Amino acid sequence: MAGVEELTASFGSVFLRFTRLLDKRMAREGASLARTRVLLMIERRGSVKASDIAELFGLAPRTVTDTLDGMERNGLIRREPDPKDRRVKRIVITEAGRQAVAATEPIRRELTSQVMGNLTSQEREALATILGKLEAAVAAEEEGRPTGG
């Protein structure tokens, strides 16, 4: 039976290898996984602050600023004043940003289907249950509610 450390290492390895592979496939099409992830976050939330992006992705504020500057130059996002705090800028996705996300979706969908297609429907169901439990445990730990593992 696999131990906790081996399972954790394997889980991390699969995640990292999958994201690297997805990034390589996107790069062949002139896209970037990192930019796509930021655009998806903005698209899903409607608007965000740069600090929200830095916190979610564990990036230094300067790195986020540089990334957003490039995305703004490329017309993928725009900065708007925050109606509640004039010192803060809200980041919103533009139509060009939405098109960039849409262009990467077939790449992501194809790779996901290829990889997940190796699992039976029962295995996918079991994986969904397991991931749900792990997600709940991580959320509990983040909130300071130890899960007791």
VEXBAKE-941186 format. One line per 4 residues: number of its first residue (from 1); their letters; for each residue x, y, z of N, C-alpha, C, O. Coordinates in pm, whole numbers, plus 50000, padded with zeros to 5 digits. Example, Ala and Ser with C-alpha at 12.3 -4.5 7.8 and 13.67 -1.06 7.14 Angstrom:
BEGIN
1) as) 51319/49431/50780/51230/49550/50780/51320/49670/50780/51424/49668/50846 ~ 51285/49775/50708/51367/49894/50714/51290/50003/50787/51341/50114/50804
end
This chain:
BEGIN
1) magv) 50085/49882/50000/50000/50000/50000/50090/50125/50000/50188/50132/50074 ~ 50055/50222/49919/50133/50345/49908/50114/50431/50033/50004/50443/50086 ~ 50225/50489/50078/50219/50577/50194/50179/50718/50156/50173/50754/50038 ~ 50153/50797/50258/50109/50936/50237/50214/51015/50159/50179/51090/50068
5) eelt) 50340/50998/50194/50447/51073/50126/50455/51037/49978/50471/51124/49892 ~ 50445/50908/49948/50451/50865/49807/50332/50917/49729/50346/50962/49615 ~ 50214/50912/49789/50094/50963/49722/50104/51113/49698/50069/51162/49591 ~ 50153/51185/49798/50168/51330/49784/50268/51364/49674/50243/51453/49593
9) asfg) 50379/51294/49672/50480/51317/49568/50425/51285/49430/50448/51359/49335 ~ 50353/51176/49418/50295/51136/49290/50191/51237/49243/50189/51274/49126 ~ 50105/51280/49333/50002/51380/49302/50068/51508/49251/50027/51563/49149 ~ 50171/51555/49323/50242/51676/49282/50311/51660/49149/50309/51751/49066
13) svfl) 50370/51545/49127/50440/51519/49001/50344/51520/48883/50373/51581/48780 ~ 50232/51454/48897/50133/51451/48788/50085/51592/48758/50075/51632/48641 ~ 50054/51669/48862/50007/51806/48842/50112/51890/48769/50080/51958/48671 ~ 50236/51885/48816/50342/51965/48753/50367/51924/48609/50380/52009/48521
17) rftr) 50374/51794/48585/50399/51747/48448/50283/51784/48355/50306/51822/48240 ~ 50161/51773/48405/50044/51809/48323/50048/51958/48289/50026/51995/48173 ~ 50075/52043/48388/50077/52188/48360/50192/52225/48266/50176/52311/48180 ~ 50308/52160/48282/50420/52186/48189/50384/52145/48046/50412/52218/47951
21) lldk) 50321/52030/48033/50280/51983/47901/50177/52077/47840/50184/52110/47721 ~ 50082/52121/47919/49980/52215/47871/50046/52346/47829/50010/52403/47726 ~ 50141/52394/47908/50211/52518/47873/50288/52502/47743/50287/52594/47660 ~ 50354/52388/47722/50425/52364/47596/50330/52365/47477/50360/52423/47373
25) rmar) 50216/52299/47493/50119/52296/47382/50064/52434/47353/50046/52471/47236 ~ 50039/52512/47457/49990/52649/47437/50098/52735/47370/50067/52816/47283 ~ 50223/52717/47412/50333/52795/47355/50345/52771/47205/50377/52864/47130 ~ 50320/52649/47161/50325/52619/47017/50222/52702/46940/50239/52728/46821
29) egas) 50116/52742/47010/50011/52823/46947/50026/52971/46979/49937/53051/46949 ~ 50138/53007/47041/50164/53148/47072/50095/53195/47199/50083/53315/47222 ~ 50050/53103/47282/49981/53138/47406/50070/53104/47526/50178/53047/47511 ~ 50023/53140/47643/50096/53114/47767/49998/53066/47872/49893/53128/47893
33) lart) 50032/52958/47939/49947/52907/48046/49938/53007/48160/49830/53028/48216 ~ 50049/53070/48194/50049/53167/48304/49954/53283/48275/49873/53320/48359 ~ 49964/53339/48155/49874/53449/48119/49729/53402/48112/49638/53473/48155 ~ 49708/53283/48060/49572/53230/48049/49511/53212/48187/49394/53243/48208
37) rvll) 49590/53162/48282/49538/53144/48418/49498/53277/48480/49394/53286/48546 ~ 49580/53381/48459/49547/53513/48512/49420/53566/48445/49331/53619/48511 ~ 49413/53552/48313/49294/53599/48241/49168/53525/48287/49063/53586/48303 ~ 49179/53395/48308/49064/53318/48356/49018/53366/48493/48898/53376/48519
41) mier) 49113/53394/48580/49079/53444/48714/49002/53575/48703/48899/53594/48769 ~ 49053/53666/48620/48987/53796/48603/48849/53778/48541/48752/53838/48586 ~ 48842/53693/48439/48714/53669/48371/48610/53614/48467/48494/53656/48466 ~ 48649/53519/48549/48555/53455/48642/48509/53549/48753/48394/53540/48797
45) rgsv) 48597/53637/48797/48562/53726/48909/48506/53860/48864/48453/53935/48946 ~ 48517/53891/48738/48466/54020/48689/48570/54129/48694/48594/54196/48593 ~ 48632/54148/48806/48745/54240/48820/48819/54201/48947/48760/54147/49040 ~ 48947/54229/48948/49031/54195/49063/49133/54304/49085/49155/54390/48999
49) kasd) 49195/54300/49201/49309/54387/49230/49435/54307/49201/49433/54184/49204 ~ 49543/54376/49173/49672/54309/49150/49709/54225/49271/49766/54116/49256 ~ 49678/54273/49391/49710/54198/49513/49633/54067/49521/49683/53970/49578 ~ 49512/54061/49463/49436/53936/49459/49510/53832/49374/49517/53715/49410
53) iael) 49564/53878/49262/49638/53788/49172/49765/53739/49242/49796/53620/49238 ~ 49837/53831/49305/49961/53795/49375/49932/53691/49483/50007/53594/49498 ~ 49826/53711/49559/49793/53618/49667/49754/53482/49614/49802/53380/49664 ~ 49667/53478/49514/49619/53350/49462/49731/53266/49403/49737/53145/49425
57) fgla) 49821/53329/49328/49926/53255/49260/50059/53253/49336/50157/53195/49290 ~ 50062/53317/49454/50185/53316/49534/50299/53389/49468/50413/53345/49472 ~ 50268/53502/49406/50369/53579/49332/50402/53708/49405/50321/53759/49483 ~ 50520/53759/49381/50559/53889/49435/50480/53998/49364/50454/53987/49244
61) prtv) 50441/54103/49436/50365/54212/49374/50432/54269/49250/50364/54302/49152 ~ 50566/54281/49252/50639/54336/49137/50623/54246/49014/50609/54296/48902 ~ 50625/54115/49035/50608/54020/48925/50469/54038/48863/50454/54036/48741 ~ 50369/54054/48949/50232/54072/48899/50221/54202/48822/50158/54207/48716
65) tdtl) 50281/54308/48874/50276/54438/48806/50338/54427/48667/50281/54477/48570 ~ 50454/54363/48658/50520/54346/48528/50432/54266/48432/50419/54301/48314 ~ 50373/54160/48482/50286/54076/48398/50166/54156/48350/50131/54151/48232 ~ 50103/54228/48441/49985/54307/48404/50020/54420/48307/49942/54451/48218
69) dgme) 50138/54480/48323/50182/54584/48229/50187/54527/48088/50138/54589/47994 ~ 50247/54408/48073/50255/54345/47941/50118/54309/47887/50091/54327/47768 ~ 50032/54258/47973/49897/54220/47929/49817/54344/47888/49736/54339/47795 ~ 49839/54454/47958/49770/54578/47923/49822/54631/47788/49744/54676/47704
73) rngl) 49955/54627/47769/50012/54669/47640/49956/54587/47524/49935/54638/47414 ~ 49931/54457/47550/49877/54369/47447/49725/54379/47434/49665/54310/47351 ~ 49664/54464/47514/49519/54486/47505/49434/54375/47565/49315/54365/47535 ~ 49495/54290/47649/49421/54178/47708/49344/54217/47834/49243/54155/47868
77) irre) 49392/54319/47903/49327/54369/48024/49328/54520/48022/49395/54582/47940 ~ 49252/54577/48112/49260/54721/48133/49246/54748/48283/49179/54673/48355 ~ 49309/54854/48327/49302/54895/48468/49200/55007/48479/49199/55102/48401 ~ 49113/54992/48578/49009/55093/48602/49013/55135/48749/49053/55057/48835
81) pdpk) 48973/55258/48778/48971/55302/48918/48870/55220/48999/48763/55185/48950 ~ 48907/55190/49123/48815/55122/49214/48716/55225/49266/48757/55329/49318 ~ 48586/55199/49253/48489/55299/49297/48490/55325/49448/48443/55429/49493 ~ 48544/55231/49526/48546/55245/49672/48676/55302/49726/48681/55351/49839
85) drrv) 48783/55295/49645/48915/55340/49691/48993/55391/49571/49044/55311/49491 ~ 49005/55522/49557/49067/55579/49438/49216/55547/49426/49274/55569/49320 ~ 49278/55497/49534/49419/55458/49527/49437/55323/49458/49548/55288/49416 ~ 49328/55246/49447/49334/55109/49396/49285/55104/49252/49190/55174/49214
89) kriv) 49350/55021/49172/49305/54996/49034/49247/54855/49028/49304/54761/49084 ~ 49135/54842/48961/49073/54712/48938/49117/54666/48800/49127/54746/48706 ~ 49144/54537/48787/49187/54479/48661/49065/54411/48599/49000/54328/48663 ~ 49035/54446/48475/48923/54384/48403/48974/54327/48271/49068/54380/48212
93) itea) 48911/54220/48227/48949/54156/48101/48881/54231/47986/48767/54276/47997 ~ 48952/54242/47876/48897/54305/47756/48842/54198/47663/48856/54078/47689 ~ 48781/54240/47555/48733/54145/47455/48850/54066/47395/48838/53947/47369 ~ 48962/54133/47374/49081/54063/47322/49129/53958/47423/49175/53851/47384
97) grqa) 49118/53988/47552/49155/53892/47655/49062/53772/47654/49106/53658/47669 ~ 48934/53798/47636/48836/53687/47626/48866/53600/47504/48856/53477/47511 ~ 48901/53662/47395/48935/53587/47274/49061/53504/47295/49070/53391/47245 ~ 49159/53558/47369/49282/53484/47398/49250/53360/47482/49307/53253/47459
101) vaat) 49162/53374/47580/49120/53260/47662/49048/53158/47575/49075/53038/47584 ~ 48957/53205/47491/48881/53114/47405/48972/53037/47309/48945/52922/47276 ~ 49079/53101/47265/49171/53036/47172/49249/52922/47238/49288/52827/47171 ~ 49270/52932/47369/49344/52827/47439/49253/52714/47487/49302/52605/47519
105) epir) 49126/52738/47492/49033/52637/47545/49038/52504/47468/49039/52399/47532 ~ 49042/52504/47336/49052/52376/47265/49180/52298/47299/49178/52175/47303 ~ 49288/52368/47322/49415/52303/47358/49400/52235/47493/49436/52119/47510 ~ 49345/52308/47590/49326/52252/47724/49229/52135/47720/49253/52031/47782
109) relt) 49120/52152/47648/49017/52048/47641/49073/51920/47577/49045/51810/47624 ~ 49151/51935/47471/49208/51819/47402/49304/51742/47492/49297/51620/47502 ~ 49395/51814/47559/49491/51747/47646/49420/51682/47764/49453/51570/47802 ~ 49325/51752/47822/49251/51696/47935/49179/51568/47893/49180/51469/47967
113) sqvm) 49117/51569/47777/49048/51449/47728/49145/51334/47706/49115/51220/47738 ~ 49262/51365/47649/49362/51261/47624/49410/51198/47755/49422/51076/47765 ~ 49436/51281/47854/49487/51230/47981/49378/51160/48061/49395/51046/48104 ~ 49266/51226/48079/49157/51168/48159/49089/51052/48086/49023/50970/48148
117) gnlt) 49106/51046/47955/49050/50936/47877/49112/50802/47913/49059/50698/47874 ~ 49222/50803/47986/49285/50680/48032/49213/50619/48153/49243/50507/48193 ~ 49119/50693/48210/49045/50644/48326/48907/50595/48283/48845/50651/48193 ~ 48860/50491/48349/48722/50446/48327/48627/50543/48396/48671/50626/48475
121) sqer) 48500/50534/48366/48404/50623/48432/48404/50601/48584/48387/50696/48660 ~ 48422/50477/48628/48427/50448/48772/48553/50511/48834/48547/50564/48945 ~ 48664/50505/48763/48787/50566/48814/48774/50718/48822/48822/50780/48916 ~ 48709/50778/48722/48688/50923/48725/48598/50961/48842/48621/51062/48908
125) eala) 48497/50881/48867/48406/50907/48980/48481/50896/49112/48464/50979/49201 ~ 48565/50793/49125/48645/50776/49247/48742/50893/49264/48760/50944/49375 ~ 48804/50934/49155/48898/51047/49160/48825/51175/49203/48878/51252/49283 ~ 48706/51197/49151/48628/51315/49189/48598/51314/49339/48607/51417/49405
129) tilg) 48564/51199/49392/48537/51186/49535/48663/51215/49617/48658/51289/49715 ~ 48774/51157/49576/48901/51176/49646/48943/51323/49642/48982/51380/49744 ~ 48936/51384/49524/48975/51525/49512/48884/51614/49596/48930/51712/49655 ~ 48756/51582/49602/48663/51657/49686/48703/51651/49833/48699/51752/49903
133) klea) 48742/51533/49879/48787/51518/50018/48915/51596/50043/48928/51663/50146 ~ 49008/51589/49950/49133/51663/49965/49108/51813/49965/49167/51887/50044 ~ 49022/51858/49877/48988/52001/49871/48927/52048/50002/48962/52155/50052 ~ 48836/51968/50058/48774/52003/50187/48877/52006/50299/48872/52094/50385
137) avaa) 48972/51911/50298/49076/51909/50401/49167/52031/50392/49202/52091/50493 ~ 49204/52068/50270/49288/52186/50251/49212/52311/50296/49269/52396/50366 ~ 49086/52323/50257/49006/52439/50298/48995/52448/50450/49005/52556/50508 ~ 48974/52333/50515/48964/52333/50661/49095/52378/50725/49094/52457/50820
141) eeeg) 49207/52330/50673/49337/52371/50726/49360/52521/50705/49412/52590/50794 ~ 49322/52571/50588/49337/52715/50559/49256/52798/50658/49298/52907/50696 ~ 49143/52747/50698/49055/52819/50792/49091/52793/50937/49026/52844/51028 ~ 49195/52714/50958/49237/52687/51095/49157/52578/51165/49158/52569/51287
145) rptg) 49089/52497/51088/49013/52385/51142/49086/52257/51107/49058/52197/51003 ~ 49179/52213/51192/49256/52091/51161/49165/51974/51130/49060/51956/51192 ~ 49206/51894/51032/49124/51779/50991/49159/51653/51067/49084/51556/51063 ~ 49269/51653/51134/49306/51539/51216/49374/51426/51141/49428/51335/51204
149) g) 49371/51429/51004/49439/51334/50917/49459/51204/50974/49516/51116/50909
end
